[in-house]
Amino acid sequence: MYCDHFGFSEHPFALTPNPAFLFLSSRHQEAFAHLLYGIDTRAGFIELSGEVGTGKTTVIRTFLNQLDPETHRTALVFNPTVSPLGLLQGIIREFGLPGTSTEKSELLETLNRFLLDENRAGHTVVLVIDEAQNLSPEVLEQIRLISNLETERDKLIQIVLVGQPELRHLLARQELRQLDQRITVRYHLEPMGLDDTKNYIRHRIRIAAGGREPVIFSAGAVKKIFGFSGGLPRLINAACDRALLLAYTTEAREVSPAMAAAAIADVATEARPPSPSRRFAFAAALILVAALGAGTFAVTREGGESLPSASPPPTEPAASGEQPLKRTAALAGLAAVPEKDNLSAAVNTILRSWQAPPVASSPSPADLRSLARERGLTVTELSGTLNDLARLDTPALLHITLPQGGKRLVALTSLDKGRIGIEPPIAGRSTLTGGELSTLWSGRASVIWKNFHGIPSRLKPGGRSKAVGQLQELLKGAGYYAGGISGTYDTVTQEAIRSFQTAEGLDADGRAGEKTLLLLYRRAGGFFPPGLTQGKTAARTEAGDRSRGKVAQTRSNGEQSR
């Protein structure tokens, strides 16, 4: 009814999920970060809980869309109110496998073969079960048995349980303590705060109006809607939809507190059967609001577009950098640059550091891996801290999520005396402090690096190949391996990797994963990858030289004794 009047392409506050209106509040971003951390660290079990209408399903769908299909296999189960056999059949079908058998042992064997094949291919398998509070204890026990499918070193499947707060009470039951103890990453999604609620309303109006704000919600109206909804997106949508109907009826370009109150009163009684008195009450509210709003139309530009009731733009920081960069100014500066232009600038900064051909056209985030591969480079996704990136000492792309949805990339180019070099600049700033960066960056990064020898990141212990010999040469160059270049991934090689990983602050699993290889090329000598700090690189090179000297001396002493 009001879409044509305001120029909306579709209803901005429809209750059905629509990816085009995606808005990640600060709390949604925290939930998102917990999920990524759990998958990256192979936690096994992850729990995401939240009240009805908090946006759990939105977070899950966004999370699954962010996982690279080249490295992850995912399945989402919507209706878990089935028997243990039915759930197992459903999981297998979601992974594209034949799931018609009625024998649980056959189904488990099919799933186990699939998981082993994916593990050998280097893929992470992720299973998400939504509305998990409806699961019976018997079905939850079946899920626990599925999680037992593992190798000596790896969990073969990562399981995310998503549900209402009742899920937490269900998992706390005595008979489910074995499952509950396996959940190492938990996050309870709280409703949005007042600021996020305001930004959420403006975001949905802008999306529906093609970037314009043909109607605004006054500060008082937002407060009333927030008070009614408690920050739950579903209730915000219901109240805002009804408030826009009132604004349309009175030909207003601003939703006033009176309109919001009338809309809330109608929504609050919607659960009750409709009655003539209720219909008359809402009609009376329309008339009353029309009378109240006759002299309170929003100030408009020519053509009828309303002036947004936004705060004045934040003051730009001084060029000297003495004035701290505020988060609002930084995010506004990032949002002002189109996503593809931002991506092209950030990616080309990293490519220049590797002396690789630049990207000619504006790429999409999904093209990043293929663009790097075409230039002989590798992309490794990380979740961590600035200290983790400093340890890797390599330029990286920092992922920054905008409050209104979407993301931007910023190239981390240098670390020097507490100053962090970035490209492209944010709000005119090419360097930030650690504190300024921490207000923007949640810890997700993409590191683009070169695997000079093309050593696979999942070499099998006990195997023999040329790549293993090259790995042993790198370990020898870094000062952690004194044996011969046998090309066999033996226990001596594994122990050398563990010693190197321990020294570098990595998980000492004895496997040459991507982070281990990245650092080995830096420590072995003979390779000259770009770094973040010259001083630190030089110091580490000298330390490597001393370590290599010690190994050489030990080897020489051993030969003399023989």
VEXDREN-2710 file (C-alpha; in Angstrom, 1 decimal):
% VEXDREN-2710
k/r/px/py/pz
1/MET/0.0/0.0/0.0
2/TYR/2.7/2.5/0.9
3/CYS/5.5/1.2/-1.3
4/ASP/4.6/3.3/-4.4
5/HIS/4.0/6.4/-2.2
6/PHE/7.5/6.3/-0.7
7/GLY/9.2/4.8/-3.8
8/PHE/10.1/1.5/-2.2
9/SER/11.0/-1.4/-4.6
10/GLU/9.7/-3.8/-2.0
11/HIS/8.5/-3.8/1.6
12/PRO/11.4/-2.7/3.8
13/PHE/10.1/-4.4/6.9
14/ALA/8.7/-7.7/5.6
15/LEU/8.9/-10.5/8.1
16/THR/10.2/-13.1/5.7
17/PRO/14.1/-13.4/5.5
18/ASN/15.6/-11.5/2.6
19/PRO/19.4/-11.6/2.0
20/ALA/19.2/-8.2/0.3
21/PHE/18.4/-6.6/3.6
22/LEU/21.2/-8.2/5.6
23/PHE/22.3/-6.1/8.6
24/LEU/24.8/-7.4/11.0
25/SER/24.6/-5.6/14.3
26/SER/27.6/-5.5/16.7
27/ARG/26.2/-8.6/18.5
28/HIS/25.6/-10.4/15.2
29/GLN/29.2/-9.7/14.3
30/GLU/30.4/-11.2/17.6
31/ALA/28.3/-14.3/17.0
32/PHE/29.7/-14.5/13.4
33/ALA/33.3/-14.2/14.8
34/HIS/32.7/-17.1/17.3
35/LEU/31.4/-19.3/14.5
36/LEU/34.4/-18.6/12.3
37/TYR/36.8/-19.2/15.3
38/GLY/35.2/-22.5/16.1
39/ILE/35.5/-23.7/12.5
40/ASP/39.0/-22.4/12.0
41/THR/40.2/-24.1/15.2
42/ARG/38.3/-27.3/14.5
43/ALA/36.4/-27.1/17.8
44/GLY/34.2/-30.1/16.9
45/PHE/31.0/-28.7/18.6
46/ILE/29.8/-25.1/18.6
47/GLU/26.6/-23.8/20.3
48/LEU/24.7/-20.7/19.2
49/SER/21.7/-19.8/21.2
50/GLY/19.3/-16.8/21.3
51/GLU/15.7/-15.8/21.9
52/VAL/13.1/-16.1/19.1
53/GLY/13.6/-13.3/16.6
54/THR/17.2/-12.3/17.5
55/GLY/18.4/-13.3/14.0
56/LYS/20.1/-16.6/14.6
57/THR/19.1/-18.0/11.2
58/THR/20.4/-14.8/9.5
59/VAL/23.8/-15.3/11.2
60/ILE/23.9/-18.9/10.2
61/ARG/23.0/-18.3/6.6
62/THR/25.6/-15.5/6.3
63/PHE/28.2/-17.7/8.0
64/LEU/27.6/-20.5/5.6
65/ASN/27.8/-18.2/2.6
66/GLN/31.2/-16.9/3.8
67/LEU/32.7/-20.4/3.8
68/ASP/34.8/-21.0/0.7
69/PRO/33.1/-23.9/-1.2
70/GLU/36.6/-24.9/-2.5
71/THR/37.7/-25.7/1.1
72/HIS/34.5/-26.5/2.9
73/ARG/31.5/-28.9/2.6
74/THR/28.4/-27.7/4.4
75/ALA/25.0/-29.0/5.3
76/LEU/22.1/-27.3/7.0
77/VAL/19.3/-29.3/8.7
78/PHE/16.1/-27.2/9.3
79/ASN/13.7/-29.7/10.9
80/PRO/15.4/-31.8/13.5
81/THR/12.2/-33.1/15.1
82/VAL/12.8/-36.6/13.8
83/SER/14.1/-40.0/15.0
84/PRO/17.8/-40.7/15.2
85/LEU/17.5/-42.7/12.0
86/GLY/15.6/-39.9/10.3
87/LEU/18.2/-37.3/11.3
88/LEU/21.0/-39.5/10.0
89/GLN/19.2/-40.0/6.7
90/GLY/18.6/-36.3/6.4
91/ILE/22.2/-35.4/7.1
92/ILE/23.5/-37.8/4.5
93/ARG/21.0/-36.4/1.9
94/GLU/22.1/-32.8/2.7
95/PHE/25.7/-33.8/1.8
96/GLY/24.4/-35.2/-1.5
97/LEU/24.9/-38.9/-0.6
98/PRO/22.3/-41.7/-1.0
99/GLY/20.4/-41.9/2.3
100/THR/17.6/-44.4/1.7
101/SER/19.0/-47.2/3.9
102/THR/17.1/-48.0/7.1
103/GLU/20.2/-49.5/8.8
104/LYS/22.0/-47.0/11.0
105/SER/25.3/-48.9/10.6
106/GLU/25.2/-48.6/6.8
107/LEU/24.4/-44.9/7.0
108/LEU/27.2/-44.3/9.4
109/GLU/29.6/-46.2/7.2
110/THR/28.5/-44.1/4.2
111/LEU/29.0/-40.9/6.1
112/ASN/32.4/-42.0/7.5
113/ARG/33.7/-42.8/4.0
114/PHE/32.5/-39.4/2.8
115/LEU/34.2/-37.6/5.7
116/LEU/37.5/-39.5/5.2
117/ASP/37.5/-38.6/1.5
118/GLU/36.9/-35.0/2.2
119/ASN/39.6/-35.0/4.9
120/ARG/42.1/-36.4/2.5
121/ALA/41.1/-33.7/0.0
122/GLY/41.8/-31.0/2.6
123/HIS/38.2/-30.0/3.0
124/THR/36.5/-29.0/6.3
125/VAL/33.0/-30.5/6.7
126/VAL/30.5/-28.4/8.6
127/LEU/27.0/-29.5/9.7
128/VAL/24.6/-26.9/11.1
129/ILE/21.4/-28.1/12.9
130/ASP/18.9/-25.3/13.4
131/GLU/16.1/-25.3/16.0
132/ALA/18.2/-27.7/18.0
133/GLN/16.1/-27.1/21.1
134/ASN/13.5/-29.5/19.6
135/LEU/15.9/-32.4/19.5
136/SER/15.2/-35.4/21.8
137/PRO/17.9/-36.8/24.0
138/GLU/18.1/-39.9/21.7
139/VAL/18.7/-37.7/18.7
140/LEU/21.4/-35.7/20.5
141/GLU/23.1/-38.9/21.5
142/GLN/23.1/-39.9/17.8
143/ILE/24.8/-36.5/17.0
144/ARG/27.4/-37.2/19.6
145/LEU/28.1/-40.6/18.0
146/ILE/28.5/-38.8/14.6
147/SER/31.1/-36.5/16.2
148/ASN/33.1/-39.6/17.1
149/LEU/34.0/-40.0/13.4
150/GLU/37.6/-38.8/13.5
151/THR/41.2/-39.7/12.6
152/GLU/44.0/-39.9/15.1
153/ARG/44.6/-36.1/14.7
154/ASP/41.4/-34.5/13.3
155/LYS/37.8/-34.2/13.9
156/LEU/36.2/-35.2/10.6
157/ILE/33.1/-33.0/11.1
158/GLN/32.4/-29.7/12.7
159/ILE/28.8/-29.5/14.2
160/VAL/27.0/-26.3/15.0
161/LEU/23.9/-26.5/17.2
162/VAL/21.6/-23.5/16.9
163/GLY/18.5/-23.0/19.0
164/GLN/16.5/-21.0/21.5
165/PRO/17.6/-20.6/25.2
166/GLU/15.9/-24.0/25.9
167/LEU/18.8/-25.6/24.1
168/ARG/21.2/-24.6/26.9
169/HIS/18.8/-26.2/29.5
170/LEU/18.5/-29.3/27.3
171/LEU/22.3/-29.8/27.0
172/ALA/22.6/-29.3/30.8
173/ARG/20.7/-32.5/31.5
174/GLN/22.7/-35.2/33.3
175/GLU/22.3/-37.8/30.5
176/LEU/23.7/-35.4/28.0
177/ARG/26.8/-34.3/29.9
178/GLN/29.1/-36.1/27.5
179/LEU/27.9/-34.0/24.7
180/ASP/27.8/-30.8/26.7
181/GLN/31.4/-31.2/27.7
182/ARG/32.4/-31.5/24.1
183/ILE/31.1/-28.0/23.2
184/THR/34.1/-25.7/23.4
185/VAL/32.7/-22.6/21.7
186/ARG/29.4/-21.1/22.9
187/TYR/27.7/-17.8/22.1
188/HIS/24.3/-16.5/23.3
189/LEU/23.0/-13.9/20.8
190/GLU/21.5/-11.0/22.6
191/PRO/19.0/-8.5/21.0
192/MET/20.2/-5.3/19.4
193/GLY/20.9/-2.2/21.4
194/LEU/19.3/1.2/20.7
195/ASP/22.1/2.4/18.3
196/ASP/21.9/-0.8/16.3
197/THR/18.1/-0.6/16.2
198/LYS/18.3/2.9/14.8
199/ASN/20.9/1.9/12.2
200/TYR/18.9/-1.2/11.4
201/ILE/15.8/0.8/10.6
202/ARG/17.6/3.3/8.4
203/HIS/19.5/0.5/6.6
204/ARG/16.3/-1.3/5.6
205/ILE/14.7/1.9/4.4
206/ARG/17.8/2.7/2.3
207/ILE/17.9/-0.7/0.7
208/ALA/14.2/-0.7/-0.2
209/ALA/14.5/2.9/-1.6
210/GLY/17.7/2.3/-3.6
211/GLY/20.0/4.3/-1.3
212/ARG/17.5/7.1/-0.5
213/GLU/15.7/7.9/2.7
214/PRO/12.2/9.0/1.6
215/VAL/10.9/8.6/5.1
216/ILE/12.7/8.9/8.5
217/PHE/12.0/7.7/12.0
218/SER/12.4/10.4/14.6
219/ALA/14.6/9.8/17.6
220/GLY/11.5/9.5/19.8
221/ALA/9.9/7.0/17.5
222/VAL/13.0/4.8/17.5
223/LYS/13.1/4.9/21.3
224/LYS/9.5/3.8/21.5
225/ILE/10.1/1.0/19.0
226/PHE/13.2/-0.1/20.8
227/GLY/11.4/-0.1/24.1
228/PHE/8.6/-2.2/22.7
229/SER/10.8/-4.7/20.7
230/GLY/13.7/-5.0/23.2
231/GLY/15.9/-5.0/20.1
232/LEU/14.4/-8.1/18.5
233/PRO/14.5/-7.6/14.7
234/ARG/11.2/-9.5/14.2
235/LEU/9.3/-7.1/16.5
236/ILE/11.1/-4.1/15.1
237/ASN/9.9/-5.1/11.6
238/ALA/6.3/-5.5/12.7
239/ALA/6.2/-2.1/14.5
240/CYS/8.0/-0.3/11.7
241/ASP/5.7/-1.7/9.0
242/ARG/2.6/-0.5/10.8
243/ALA/4.2/2.9/11.5
244/LEU/5.0/3.4/7.8
245/LEU/1.3/2.7/7.1
246/LEU/0.4/5.5/9.5
247/ALA/2.9/7.8/7.8
248/TYR/1.5/7.0/4.4
249/THR/-2.1/7.6/5.6
250/THR/-1.1/11.1/7.0
251/GLU/1.2/11.9/4.0
252/ALA/4.0/12.4/6.5
253/ARG/7.7/12.0/5.7
254/GLU/8.7/11.4/9.3
255/VAL/7.4/8.8/11.7
256/SER/6.7/10.6/14.9
257/PRO/6.5/9.2/18.5
258/ALA/2.7/9.3/18.3
259/MET/2.7/7.2/15.1
260/ALA/5.1/4.7/16.7
261/ALA/3.0/4.5/19.8
262/ALA/-0.2/3.8/17.7
263/ALA/1.6/1.2/15.6
264/ILE/3.0/-0.5/18.7
265/ALA/-0.5/-0.6/20.3
266/ASP/-1.9/-2.3/17.2
267/VAL/1.0/-4.8/16.9
268/ALA/0.9/-5.7/20.6
269/THR/-2.8/-6.8/20.3
270/GLU/-2.3/-8.7/17.0
271/ALA/-2.1/-12.0/18.7
272/ARG/-5.7/-11.7/19.8
273/PRO/-8.6/-12.4/17.4
274/PRO/-9.6/-9.3/15.4
275/SER/-12.7/-7.5/16.6
276/PRO/-14.8/-4.6/15.4
277/SER/-13.6/-2.5/18.4
278/ARG/-9.9/-3.1/17.5
279/ARG/-10.5/-2.1/13.9
280/PHE/-12.2/1.0/15.0
281/ALA/-9.4/1.8/17.5
282/PHE/-6.8/1.6/14.8
283/ALA/-8.9/3.8/12.5
284/ALA/-9.2/6.3/15.3
285/ALA/-5.5/6.2/15.8
286/LEU/-5.0/7.0/12.1
287/ILE/-7.3/10.0/12.5
288/LEU/-5.6/11.2/15.7
289/VAL/-2.2/10.9/14.2
290/ALA/-3.3/12.7/11.1
291/ALA/-4.5/15.6/13.3
292/LEU/-1.4/15.6/15.4
293/GLY/0.9/15.4/12.3
294/ALA/-0.8/18.1/10.2
295/GLY/1.8/20.6/11.3
296/THR/4.7/18.3/11.9
297/PHE/5.7/17.1/8.4
298/ALA/9.4/16.6/8.0
299/VAL/11.4/19.3/6.2
300/THR/11.9/18.1/2.6
301/ARG/14.1/19.0/-0.4
302/GLU/12.5/19.9/-3.7
303/GLY/11.0/16.8/-5.1
304/GLY/9.8/15.5/-1.8
305/GLU/12.9/13.6/-0.6
306/SER/13.2/14.0/3.2
307/LEU/16.3/15.2/5.0
308/PRO/17.6/12.4/7.1
309/SER/17.7/13.0/10.8
310/ALA/21.3/11.8/11.1
311/SER/23.9/13.3/13.5
312/PRO/26.3/15.8/12.0
313/PRO/29.2/14.1/10.2
314/PRO/32.1/13.4/12.6
315/THR/35.0/15.7/12.5
316/GLU/37.9/14.5/10.4
317/PRO/41.1/13.7/12.4
318/ALA/44.1/16.0/12.0
319/ALA/46.6/15.1/9.3
320/SER/49.3/14.7/12.0
321/GLY/47.3/11.8/13.5
322/GLU/47.3/13.4/17.0
323/GLN/43.5/13.4/17.1
324/PRO/42.2/9.8/17.5
325/LEU/40.2/8.4/14.6
326/LYS/36.7/7.8/15.8
327/ARG/35.0/4.6/14.8
328/THR/32.0/6.4/13.3
329/ALA/34.3/8.5/11.0
330/ALA/36.3/5.4/10.0
331/LEU/33.2/3.3/9.1
332/ALA/31.7/6.2/7.2
333/GLY/34.9/6.6/5.2
334/LEU/35.0/2.9/4.4
335/ALA/31.3/2.9/3.4
336/ALA/31.8/5.8/1.1
337/VAL/34.0/3.8/-1.2
338/PRO/32.1/1.2/-3.4
339/GLU/32.9/-2.4/-2.4
340/LYS/34.5/-3.4/-5.7
341/ASP/36.7/-0.2/-5.8
342/ASN/37.8/-0.9/-2.3
343/LEU/38.6/-4.5/-3.0
344/SER/40.6/-3.7/-6.1
345/ALA/42.7/-1.1/-4.3
346/ALA/43.4/-3.3/-1.3
347/VAL/44.2/-6.4/-3.3
348/ASN/46.5/-4.5/-5.7
349/THR/48.4/-3.2/-2.7
350/ILE/49.2/-6.7/-1.7
351/LEU/50.0/-7.9/-5.2
352/ARG/52.5/-5.0/-5.6
353/SER/54.3/-6.1/-2.5
354/TRP/54.8/-9.5/-4.2
355/GLN/55.7/-7.8/-7.5
356/ALA/52.7/-9.7/-9.1
357/PRO/50.5/-8.3/-11.9
358/PRO/47.7/-6.1/-10.6
359/VAL/44.0/-6.7/-11.0
360/ALA/42.9/-4.8/-14.1
361/SER/39.1/-4.7/-13.3
362/SER/37.1/-4.6/-10.1
363/PRO/37.0/-8.1/-8.7
364/SER/34.5/-9.7/-6.4
365/PRO/35.4/-11.2/-3.0
366/ALA/34.7/-14.7/-4.4
367/ASP/37.4/-14.1/-7.1
368/LEU/40.2/-13.6/-4.6
369/ARG/41.5/-17.2/-4.5
370/SER/41.4/-17.6/-8.3
371/LEU/43.1/-14.2/-8.8
372/ALA/45.9/-15.2/-6.4
373/ARG/46.3/-18.7/-7.9
374/GLU/46.7/-17.2/-11.4
375/ARG/49.7/-15.2/-10.1
376/GLY/51.3/-18.2/-8.3
377/LEU/50.1/-17.1/-4.9
378/THR/48.1/-18.7/-2.1
379/VAL/45.3/-17.3/0.1
380/THR/45.1/-18.4/3.7
381/GLU/42.1/-17.3/5.9
382/LEU/43.0/-16.5/9.5
383/SER/41.1/-15.5/12.7
384/GLY/43.3/-14.0/15.3
385/THR/44.9/-10.8/16.6
386/LEU/47.3/-8.2/15.3
387/ASN/50.1/-10.0/17.2
388/ASP/49.3/-13.1/15.2
389/LEU/49.8/-11.2/12.0
390/ALA/52.9/-9.6/13.3
391/ARG/54.3/-13.0/14.0
392/LEU/53.6/-14.1/10.4
393/ASP/55.3/-10.8/9.3
394/THR/53.5/-10.6/6.0
395/PRO/51.1/-8.1/4.4
396/ALA/47.5/-9.2/4.9
397/LEU/44.0/-8.2/4.0
398/LEU/41.9/-7.2/7.0
399/HIS/38.1/-7.9/6.8
400/ILE/36.0/-5.1/8.2
401/THR/32.2/-5.5/8.4
402/LEU/30.1/-2.4/8.0
403/PRO/27.2/-1.8/10.5
404/GLN/24.8/-1.4/7.6
405/GLY/25.9/-4.7/6.0
406/GLY/28.6/-5.5/3.5
407/LYS/32.3/-5.5/4.1
408/ARG/35.5/-3.7/3.1
409/LEU/39.1/-4.9/2.9
410/VAL/42.0/-3.0/4.2
411/ALA/45.6/-4.0/3.3
412/LEU/47.9/-4.2/6.3
413/THR/51.2/-3.0/4.9
414/SER/53.6/-2.2/7.8
415/LEU/54.1/-2.2/11.6
416/ASP/56.5/0.5/12.8
417/LYS/56.8/1.8/16.4
418/GLY/53.2/1.3/17.2
419/ARG/51.9/2.7/13.9
420/ILE/50.0/0.4/11.6
421/GLY/50.3/1.1/7.9
422/ILE/47.1/0.6/5.8
423/GLU/45.9/0.9/2.2
424/PRO/43.6/2.3/1.0
425/PRO/43.5/5.1/3.6
426/ILE/40.5/5.3/6.0
427/ALA/39.0/8.8/6.4
428/GLY/42.3/10.2/5.0
429/ARG/44.5/8.2/7.4
430/SER/47.2/5.9/6.1
431/THR/48.4/4.8/9.5
432/LEU/46.4/3.8/12.6
433/THR/47.2/3.0/16.2
434/GLY/46.4/-0.5/17.6
435/GLY/43.5/1.0/19.6
436/GLU/42.0/2.6/16.5
437/LEU/42.2/-0.6/14.5
438/SER/40.7/-2.7/17.3
439/THR/37.5/-0.7/17.1
440/LEU/37.1/-1.7/13.5
441/TRP/38.6/-5.1/13.0
442/SER/37.2/-8.2/14.6
443/GLY/40.1/-10.5/13.8
444/ARG/39.4/-12.0/10.4
445/ALA/42.1/-11.7/7.7
446/SER/43.3/-13.1/4.4
447/VAL/47.0/-13.6/4.0
448/ILE/48.3/-13.8/0.4
449/TRP/51.7/-15.5/0.2
450/LYS/53.8/-17.6/-2.1
451/ASN/54.4/-21.3/-1.7
452/PHE/57.7/-21.2/-3.6
453/HIS/58.1/-25.0/-3.8
454/GLY/54.4/-25.8/-4.1
455/ILE/54.6/-28.1/-1.0
456/PRO/51.2/-29.5/-0.2
457/SER/49.9/-28.4/3.2
458/ARG/48.6/-31.9/4.0
459/LEU/51.5/-34.2/3.6
460/LYS/50.9/-37.6/5.1
461/PRO/53.3/-38.8/7.9
462/GLY/55.2/-41.8/6.6
463/GLY/54.9/-40.8/3.0
464/ARG/57.8/-40.2/0.6
465/SER/57.9/-37.6/-2.1
466/LYS/60.0/-34.8/-3.5
467/ALA/57.9/-32.3/-1.6
468/VAL/58.9/-33.9/1.7
469/GLY/62.6/-33.5/0.7
470/GLN/62.0/-29.8/0.0
471/LEU/60.3/-29.5/3.4
472/GLN/63.3/-31.0/5.1
473/GLU/65.6/-28.5/3.3
474/LEU/63.5/-25.7/4.6
475/LEU/63.7/-27.1/8.1
476/LYS/67.4/-27.5/7.8
477/GLY/67.8/-23.9/6.5
478/ALA/65.8/-22.6/9.5
479/GLY/68.0/-24.6/11.9
480/TYR/65.6/-27.2/13.1
481/TYR/66.6/-30.3/11.1
482/ALA/70.1/-32.0/11.1
483/GLY/69.2/-35.2/9.2
484/GLY/69.7/-36.2/5.6
485/ILE/67.3/-35.1/2.9
486/SER/65.6/-38.5/2.6
487/GLY/62.2/-37.3/1.2
488/THR/60.5/-39.5/3.9
489/TYR/58.0/-37.9/6.3
490/ASP/59.5/-39.7/9.3
491/THR/59.3/-39.1/13.0
492/VAL/62.5/-37.0/12.9
493/THR/60.9/-34.7/10.4
494/GLN/57.8/-34.4/12.5
495/GLU/59.7/-33.6/15.6
496/ALA/61.7/-30.9/13.7
497/ILE/58.3/-29.4/12.6
498/ARG/57.0/-29.4/16.2
499/SER/60.2/-27.7/17.4
500/PHE/59.8/-25.0/14.8
501/GLN/56.1/-24.6/15.5
502/THR/56.8/-24.2/19.2
503/ALA/59.4/-21.6/18.6
504/GLU/57.1/-19.7/16.4
505/GLY/54.1/-19.8/18.7
506/LEU/52.0/-22.1/16.4
507/ASP/50.1/-25.2/17.4
508/ALA/52.8/-27.9/17.6
509/ASP/51.0/-30.7/15.7
510/GLY/53.9/-31.8/13.6
511/ARG/52.2/-31.1/10.3
512/ALA/53.4/-28.6/7.7
513/GLY/50.2/-26.6/7.4
514/GLU/49.9/-23.3/5.5
515/LYS/51.0/-21.0/8.4
516/THR/54.0/-23.3/9.1
517/LEU/55.1/-23.3/5.5
518/LEU/54.6/-19.5/5.3
519/LEU/57.0/-19.0/8.2
520/LEU/59.4/-21.7/7.1
521/TYR/60.0/-19.8/3.8
522/ARG/60.8/-16.7/5.9
523/ARG/63.2/-18.4/8.3
524/ALA/65.0/-20.8/5.9
525/GLY/66.9/-18.1/4.0
526/GLY/67.2/-17.8/0.2
527/PHE/63.6/-16.5/-0.2
528/PHE/62.8/-12.8/0.0
529/PRO/59.0/-12.4/0.7
530/PRO/57.7/-8.9/1.6
531/GLY/57.5/-8.2/5.4
532/LEU/55.8/-5.8/7.7
533/THR/58.9/-4.6/9.6
534/GLN/62.5/-4.6/8.4
535/GLY/63.9/-4.6/11.9
536/LYS/62.0/-7.6/13.0
537/THR/62.8/-9.5/9.8
538/ALA/66.5/-8.8/10.2
539/ALA/66.5/-9.9/13.8
540/ARG/64.8/-13.1/13.0
541/THR/67.2/-13.7/10.1
542/GLU/70.1/-13.3/12.5
543/ALA/68.4/-15.7/15.0
544/GLY/68.0/-18.2/12.2
545/ASP/71.6/-17.9/11.3
546/ARG/72.6/-18.5/14.9
547/SER/70.3/-21.6/15.0
548/ARG/71.7/-22.9/11.7
549/GLY/75.2/-22.4/13.1
550/LYS/74.3/-24.5/16.2
551/VAL/72.9/-27.3/14.1
552/ALA/76.0/-27.2/11.8
553/GLN/78.3/-27.3/14.9
554/THR/76.4/-30.2/16.4
555/ARG/76.6/-32.1/13.1
556/SER/80.3/-31.3/12.8
557/ASN/80.9/-32.5/16.4
558/GLY/79.1/-35.7/15.7
559/GLU/81.1/-36.4/12.6
560/GLN/84.4/-35.8/14.5
561/SER/83.3/-38.2/17.3
562/ARG/82.7/-40.8/14.7
END
